[in-house]
Amino acid sequence: MRKHFSIIIAVIVCLLVQGCGADSAMKKGDKFYALGEYYDAAAQYKKAYSQTKAKEKPLRGQRALKMADSYRRINYTQKAIAAYNNAVRYKQIDSTSLLHLGRLQLKNGSYKEAEKTFLALQDSMPNNPLLKSGLQSARMAPKWKAEAQYSGYTVKKQELFNSRRAEYSPVLAGDDYSQLYFSSTRNQSKGDELSGITGTKNADIFFSQKDDKGKWSKPEAIDTELNSELDEGACAFTPDSKTMYLTVCKTDPDYPRYAQIATAQRSDASWGKATPLVITKDTLSTYAHPAISPDGMWLYFVSDMPGGLGGYDIWRVQLTTHGLLGLENLGSPINTPGNEMFPTFRPNGDLYFSSDGHPGFGGLDVFIAKLDGERWQLEHPGSPLNSSGDDFGLTFEGLHNRGYFCSNRGDARGWDHIYSFEKQEVVQTVKGWVYEKDGYELPSALVYMVGNDGTNLKLSVKGDGSFTEYIKPGVDYVFLGTCKGYLNHTEELRVEPVLESEEYVLQFPLASITAPVLIDNIFYDFDKATLRPESTEALDKLIGLLNENPNVTIELSAHTDYRGSAAYNERLSQRRAESVVNYLIEHGIAQDRLSPVGYGKMKPKVVKRKLTEKYDWLKEGDVLTEEFIRALDDEEKQEICNQLNRRTEFTVLRTTYGITEAIKNQKTD
C-alpha cells in the first residue's frame, strides 16, 4: 500500500514540475519574442507545448499558436504550418492567424490547401486585400508555373558563393562588375554567439573577385571595421563606388532590435567603419534594405514607420549636399498592406523589388516597376525567377538582363542562397572611354548625351574613365565629353535595329589646355614642308576639335630632331607649322585662331608616363636631348628618340576667342 502511495505522490510531483517547467518556458519564450529573438522564442514555446498535457487542449492550442508565429517569422515554413494546424485542431486559431496559415501554404507551394484556407476566411474578412491577393495567387500560381518556359529566364544555383548557412543580397560592383558583395551567416562571420533571432551567427558582408579569365575567387569576409559582431547586411553603392549603404542591427538585451541604415566610406581599397544614417527621429521603426538610384540622387529603403500602407513599405529620400530631403512613400501600386522589400535598380532605371502583398507564387516574389510618365507600371517576371519561396535581392551585370539574386526555394530551414539569372534579350548599349589625349583616364569627366527622341542625360564616368548607357534603335545621338582643364570632344552615333545584342564603343580623347598636345600621324616629304596625303585624317580630326571648341586659339608648333644646324631646323619646322596652319585655314578655321611656330630642335620631347608603357627603357620626365640620345647604347633606341622628337603639337593659348564679340551682339539684339 505504501509503495502504491509513493508512486502516486511521484506522479503528482512530476506533473507539477512538468507544469511549472511549461509555464517557465512560456515566460522565457514571451521575453525572447518581445525582443524579436524568434528562434529562441520558438524553442521555448516548443518546450512548453511538449510539456502540456494532451487533455489540456485549449492550452496546447494557445501554445501551438505562439510557436507557429515564431516559426513563421524566421522562415521555418513547414514547422510553422504544422504548429498552425495544431492550433486549428485545438480550435484556438483566430482569423488573422488563419490568414497567416494560408499565406504559408502558398509559400510551401500547397496551392489547393491555401485556397481552402482563404475560402474559409471570406465571411470573416470579406474586404481584406491580403486575403484577396492570396486567393488569386492560389488559383493562378499553377497556371503561371506552367508558363515558365515562356518567361525567357534561366536560373542556376551558385555553389561557389553558398555555404551551409544563409547568403543574401548580392551586389555587383566595380568598373567591370568583377566584384561581388553579399551578406552571409556562415561560420567565418565574426563573433562566437548564435543569434537569438535566426539561430545562426550574425551576418557579415563577404566579397569575391573575378579574375581576368572570368573565374570568381573564394568569398572572404571584408577584413576591416566594417564588419563587427553585430548584423551587417543588404548593402548598396553610390555610382562612384566610394560610399556603401548597408543595413545594421544593434544588440540590446533589454529592447527589441530595430534594423537601421548606415554608411561606410572607401579609402583606396579598404572600407571604413559603418556610421548610422539618421533618416527620421523615429527610433521604434525599422530602416533597412538601402538602394541608390542610377543617377545617385535618391536613397530607396524599406521601413514600417507610420504613414505607410501596411507591413513594410518602400520609401525614398533625396540625397543632397545639404543632407537628406523630401522623404516620401512610393505608395500604390508598388506598396500594399503586405510587405514590399529589397528594392534595387537595373541601370536602365527599372525598379525591382520583392513583395508578398501582390498576387504571386507565395512568399516574396520579384516584381518590376517601370515608370510610364509619372506612374509606375508593374510586371511579374514569372517562373523560374520567382518560386513559391522567397525570391529577392537582384543585382545586374551592367545593362544586360543578367546577374545574381537570392532565394530560399527548396531549403527546409528557410535559409537563403545565391542564384544566377539571365534573360536573353536584345540590348543595345554604348560604352565610352574618356581620357587625356596622350595620357590616362579622366574619372572626373562628364559626358552629355542627347538624342533626337528627347534623350538628355548627364553621365558620370567610372574610375577607369568609362561609361555605359542604354541606347534605342532608330535614334540619332550626340555625345559631348567634358572635363575641367581639357577641351571638349564630340561623338555622333546613329543606332540601327539589330537582331542580337550589340555594344558600340566610342573614344573621347580630351586635349589639355595647359600642356602641349601631340598630333599623331602628321607626315611631311623628306627634308620638306609638304604634307603627305596620309596626314589628312589627323588634320581633319584637329579641324573637328577646333570646331567643337570655337572659343579656343592655339599655337601650332613643329619640332625636329637634333641632327642638322639649328638655323636650318628652325626654318624647316617653321615652314612645316605653316603648312598645317594653311591646311586648317583652307578648311574653314579662322586665321586669327592659329599661330604657327617652328622650334626646330630647341624643345626636345619630355617623356610622359604613358609613353613609358610602350618603351620601358624610358622614364617619366626624361628629356630627349642630344646628350641623352647619344648616351643610349642601342642605335634603334636612338632612332626611336629622334622619331619622338620629330613631332607636330598644338598648345592652347586662349579659351575666350569670340566671346567679347558675342556679348556685344547680345547687347545689340
N, C-alpha and C positions, 0 to 999 in steps of 0.2 A: 504493500500500500504506500509505504514511504517512498519507494522507488518510483512508482507512478506519479506521486505528487511532485517529486523532484523534476520529473520530465515535463510536467505541465508548467511548473514555475520557469524552467529553462526556455520553453517555447514562448511563454508570455514575455520574458525578458528579451528574447531575440526579436520578437515582433516590436517591442517598444524601442529597442535600439535601432531596428530597421526603420521604423517610422521617424525617429529622431534624425537618423542619417539622411533620409529623404528630405526632411524639412531643412536640414543644414545645407544639403546640396542645392536645394531650390534658392536659399538665401544667397549662397555663393554665385549661383547662376544669374540671379537678378542683379547682383552687383556687377558682374562681368558684362552683362547685357547693357546696363546703364552706361558703362564706359565704352561701349562699342566693341568689346572683345568677344565677338560672337562665337569664335572657335572654342574658347574656354567656357563660354556660357552653354553651348550645346553639349559639351562633355558633362557638365554638372546636371543639366536637365535630363540627359540620358540616364545618368546615375540615379537621379531621383525617380524617374519613370520606372526603371527596372526594380526599384525597391518599393514601389507602390503596389499594394495587394490587388489582385485581379478583380476582386469583388468591389473595390472602390472605383467603379467605372467613371463617374464624373471627374474624380481627382486625376485618374490616369489620362483622361481625355484632355484636361486642362494642361497637364504637364507635357503631354504629347504635342499640344499646340505651341507651347513655348519652344520646345525642342525644334519643331518644324520651322518656326520663324527664324531661329538662329541658323539652322542649316540653309535656309533659303538665302540668307544674307551673305553666306560665304560660298555660294555656288555649289553646295553639295546637293545637287538637284534630286537624285534618286532617293537619298536619305530623307530629304525634306518631303518628297511626295509620300513616302511610307509613313512618316510621322503625321502628316496631314490626314492621311487615310485612317490612321488610328483615332485621330480627333473626330473624324466623321463617324467612325464605328461606335465611338462612345458618346455621340451626339453632343459634342462640345465645340462645334465649329460655327463661326458666325459668317455672315455674307462676305465680309472683307477677306477673311482667311480662305473661304471657298474660292474667291476670285484669285487669290494668290495660287491656290492649288491648280486652277485651270491654266494659269499662265505658266506654271512649272511643267504641266503636262505638255503644253506647246513646246517648251524648251527641251523636253525629253523626246519630242517627235511623236508623242502619243496623241494624234490629232482627233481621233474618234472619242477618246476619253475626255479630251479637253472640250469638245463640242457638247458632250453630255453635261459636263460641269457648268459650262456657260449657260446652257439652256435652262438648267435648274435655278439659275440666278435671275432670269429675265423678269420675274414678277417682283422680286425684291429690289432689283437695280435696273429698272426699265430705261433710265436715261444715262447710265454710266458709260462714258466714252471708252474706257478701257475694256469693258465688257463687250461693247460693240466691235471694237477692233479685234479683240480676242476671238470672238465668234467668227468674224470674217476670215481671220487667219486660219482657224481650224478647218474651215470649209474650203479655202482656196489653196493652202500650202501644198497639198498633194498634187494639185494641178500645176502649180508653179515649179515644183520639183521635177515633174515630168517634162517640163520645157527647158530644163537645164542645158540641153545640147544647143539651144538657140542663143544662149547668153553670150557666147564668144569667149568666156573666161576659162583659163586653165589655172589650177591651184595645186601647189605641191608643198608638203611639209619640209622644212629646212632643218635637218637633224644637226647640222654643224652649230647652229645658234642655240639649240634647245638642250635642256638638261632634264633631270628628274623632278625639278620643281617648276615654277612658273616663269615665263618670259612674256613681256608685253610691251606695247607701244614702241615699235621700231621706228627709227627716223634716219633716213639717208642724208648725209651731209658731205661737204667738201665740193671743190670746184667741179670735179668729175664724178661726184656721187660715189666715191670709193670708200666712204666711211659709214659705218652703221652703228648707231647708238640704240640701246634698248635697256629696259629695266628687267631685273631678274631677282628671284628669291633663292637662287642656288646656294650651295654650301659655301662658295667663295665670297659671299657677301660679308660685310663687316659685322662685328658683334657675335656674341655667343648665344644669346637668348632667342627663344622662339616667340613669335608674335602671338599674343592672345587673340588677335583679330583673325589671322589666317592659319595659325598652327605651323607656319614656316618662319624662316629668318626674314627680317625686314629687307625690302628690296634695295639694291644699289643699281647705279647706272653702269652698264658694261659697253664695251667698244670693240669693234672688229674692223680691220683694214683690208681692202682689196689690193693685191699686188698688180704688177704690170701684165701678168698673164690672166688676170681675172679671177684669181683664187683668193678666197677670204681667209683671214687668219683666225686662229682660235680666239674666241672672245675673252677679254680680260676686263676686270673692273678698273674704272678710272682711278688711278692711284694718286689722288690729291684730296684736299679737304672737302671737295665737292661731295664725296660720299662720306656718310657717317654711320653710326649705329642706328639711326632713325631710318624712316622710309624715304627713299628718293625715287621718283618715277615719272613717267609721262612727260618727256621733255620736248622742247621745240627750239628752233633757232631763228634769229633775225637773218635777213637776206645776206648780210655781210659775214655771217657765221661767227661774229665776235661776242654775241650775247646769247646765253642759254636761258630759257624759261623752263622751270620744272616744278613738279608737284612734290611737296614735302609734308610729312606727318610727324608732328611732335609727340613725345611721350610724356604723359602725365598720369600718375597713379590715381588721381582723385577726380579727374574730369574727362569727359569724352574727348576723343582725338579728332579734331577737325583738320582736314587737309587744307593747305594753303599753297599759294603760288610763290615761288622765289626766283631770283635771277642770279646768274653767275657770269663772270667775265673771263674771257680767254686772254691770257698773256703768252705770246708765242704759241706753243702747242699745249700749254697747261691751263686747266680750268681752276678758277679760284673758288673760294668758299661761297655757298649759297646764301643770299641775303633775302629775307622775306620782303615781298612786294605788297604794300597796303593798297588794296583796291577800294574797300569801304571800311568803315569803323565797326562794322558788324563782326563780332568775334564768335558768334554762335552759328555761323553758316559755313558750309564747305566751299572752297575755291580750288578748282583742280583742272587738269587736262588742258594746259595752255596751247594755243596755236597762233602763229603770226601770219597775217595776210600777205600775199605775194609782194605787195608794194611796201611792206614793212610798217604800215601806218596804223594797223589795228591789232589789238590783242583779243583773241577769242578765247573763251574759257567756259567752264561748267560750274554751276552753283545752284544750291537750293535756297538762296536768300529770298526774303519776301518780295513779292511783285512778279513772281513767275507764274507759269501755267500749271505747275504741279510737278512733284518729283524733282529731278534735276533738269534744268534748262540750260540752253546755250546763250551766253551773253557776250557782249563785246564792249571794249573801251578803247578810245583813241590814244595812241602813243604820240606825245608831243615833247618838244624841248622843255615845256613848262610842266611836264608831268602827265598824269592820266586825266583825260577829259571825256565827257559825253557818254557815260555809262548807259547802255541800253540792252533790253531783252530782244532777241531776234523775233520772238512772237510766233504766231501762226503764219504759214503752215509748217514751219520747222519744229517748233516746240509743241508738246502735247501734255496732257495730265500725267503721262508716263515719264520715262527718263530719256533724255537726249544727252549723249555723252561723246567724248573723244572726237572733237572737231579737228579737221585737218584740211589742207588745201592742195589741190593739184595746181601746178604753176600756171595753168591757163585761167585760174580764177574760180573753178568749180569747188564748192564746199562739200566735203564728205563728212558724215557724222554717223553715229550709231544710235538706234532708238528701239525701245520695247513698247512704245506708245502707238506707233504706226502699224498697220497690218503687215505681217511678215511671217517668217518661218518659226518664230519663237525666240526668246532671249533677245539679245541685242542684234539687230540687223543693220547692215550698212545701207545708207541712203545717200543719194547725190542731189545736191541743191544747186540749181543753175539760175542765175539772175536773168529774168526776162523783163527788161525795163527796170522797174523798181520792186518787182515781186519775184520771190523765189518760186521756181518750179521744181517739184520733187520727182525723183526717179528711183525705182528699186532695181538694182542690178541683177537680182535673181540668184540662182544657184549656178555654180558651186562657190561663188564668192561668199554668199550667205548660206547658213545652215540653221538647224534648229537650236544650236548652241549660241554662244556669244561670239560675234564677229565684229572687229573694230580696229582702230588704230592704223589706218593706211599711210604709207609713205611712198612717194613716186620717184622714179628714176627720170628726172627731168620732165619734159612734156609728154613723154611716152606713157601709155596706159599700162605700166608695169611697175612692180616694186614689191613691197612686203606688207603684211598685216598680221594680226594675231587672232587666234580663235581657241576656244576650249572644246571644240567639237570632238567627240569620242573620248574625252578624258573624264572618267568617273569621279575624279576628285575635284573637277571644275577648274583645273589649272590651265592657264593659257599658254600657247606655244606659237612660234613664229612660222608663218607660211609665206611662200612667194605667190604672186599672182601676175597674170598677163592677159591682156585682151588685144587680139590682133585688130588693128585699125590703121587707116591711112592717116598719118600725121606729117604735116609739112612744117619744118622749122627752119629758122635761120640762126646760124652761130657766127658771131663776130668776134674779132680779136682787136683790141685797141692797144697800141704800143708806140713807143717813141721810135720815130724813123731812125734806123741805125742803132736801136737800143732795145730796152726791155719793156715789159708790160706796164700799163698805167692803170693801177687799180682804183685811182681816184677819178677816172674818166666817167663821162656821162654820154649816152647815145640817145638822140631824139629820133623816134620812129613815127613817120607819118604815112598814112595810106589813103588812097582815093576812095576808100569805103568809109572814111570818117575816123580811122585809127589815128590816135595822137597820144603817144606814150613817151615817158622819160625813163630810160633804162639805166640802172646802175650796173657796173661790171663787177665781176668776181675778183678774187685775189690774183688770179692769173691773167687779168685783163680781158676776160671773155664774157659774153652774154649769150643767152639762148632764148629765143622767143617764138611763139606760135605764129604762123602766117597762113593766110587764106588763099585758096586758088582764085585766079581771076582778078587779083588786086595788084595795083602798082604801088610800090613802097619807095620812100626816100629815107635814108638813114644819115644822120649828121653826128659824127664823132667829135667830142669836145673835151678839153682838159685845160685847166688853168696853166698858163705858161707855154701853150702849144697852139699851133694853127689848127683850124677846123679841117675835117675831111668828110666828104660826102660820097655815099654809095647809093646806087639805084638798083631796084630789083623788081622784075616782073614775075609773078608766080603763076605758072601754068598748072592745070589739073594733072594729076598723076594717078597711077593705079597702085603704086606701092609707096610706103613712107620714104620721104626724101629730106635731106638736110642740106641747105645752101650755106656756103661758107664765105664770109666777107672779111676783108682785111682793112684796118683803119690805122695806117702808119701816120702818126702826127708829128709834124715838124716843130722843133723847138724854136722859140722866139728869142732865145738867149745864147744859142751856140750855133756854129756853122753846121749846115746840113748837107750831107753828101748827096749829089745827084748821080745815081748809078747809071751805068751804060751810056755815057756820053763818049763818043769816039770821033777822032779827027784823023784826017790823012796824015801820013808820016811827015813830021817836020813842017806841017802846015796848019792853018786855022780853019780849013774847010771841014764842015760837019759831014760825017759819013751817014748814009741812009739809015743804018741801024740805030742811030741816035734818036730817030723820030718818036718812038714810043715813050722814051723817058722824057723828052721835051714836051710832048703832049700832056703827060701827067703833070708836069710842072705848070703848064698853062691852066689845067683844070684846078690845081691847087690855088693859083693866083685868082682865078675866077670865084672860087669858093670863099676866098678871103679878100674881098675887094678893097679893104682899108689898109692893106699891107704894102709897104715898099721894101725892096730887097737890094742887097749888093750881090751881084753875080760875079764870083771870083773863079779864076783858073790858076792852076798850080802845075809846076814841072818838077822833075827830079833834079838832083844836084849836078848832073853832067852838062857840060857846056858853060859858056860865060854867063855871068849874072845879067848883063845887059841884054844878051840875046834871048835868054829865057824869059826875061820880063817882057820884051817886045812880043814874043811868040804867045805868051799866056794872055797878054792884053788883047791881041787880035782874036784869040780863041774865045775870050769872055765876050768880046763884041759880037762875034758870030752867033753866040747863043742869044744874046740880047736882041740882035736883029731878027732872029727866028721868032722870038716871042712877040716883038712889035708887029711883024708881018701877020701874026695870028691873033691880033686884037688886043694885046696888052699895052697899056699907055706907056709911052716912053719915059715919062717923069716918075714912073714907079720902079725903074730899073737903073742900076748903076754898075756898069761893067768895070772890073778891076783885075789886072793881071799881076800876080805876086811873084811869078817866076818860082825861084827856089827859096824865097825869103821866109816862107811859113811852112816848114815841114810838118807832116801829119803827126798829131798826138793820138796815141793808141787809146781807144775806149775799151771797157771791159768786154763788151760784146765781141769785139774783134779777136780777143784772146781765146775765145772758144774755137775759132777757126784755126788760129795759129798759136798753139800753146807755148811756143818759144818766145812769144811776145808777152810783155807785162803791161797792165793798165798804167797809163802815164808815160810810157816810153815815147820819146820824141825821135822821129826818124830822120835825124841829121846825117850829113855826110860822114861825120866821125862815127856815129852809131852803126851805120850801114857797113862801112869799111871794116869795122871790128868784127863783123859776123864771119864765121869760118866756112860758110857754105855759100857758093855763088847763087844757088837757087833762092836761098833766103834773101840775099842781097837784091836779086831781081824782083822778088815779091815786094820788098820795101820800096823799091823805085816805082813799081806799079801803083802802090798805095799813095805815093806822093804825087803821081800824075793824076790829078783829080779835078773835078768841077764841083763847086759848092755854092750854096747861097746862104746869106745871113740876113735876118730880118732887121731892117733899120727903123721902121716906124709901123705903128698899128693904127694910125689916125688919119691915113690918107683919105681925102674927100669928105671927112666928117664935118669940117668947118663949112664947106660949101653946101652940104646937105642941110645943116642947121639954118643957114641963110635962106635957102629955098623954102624951108618950112615956115620961116617967119614971113617971107614974101607972100606965100599962099594964104 
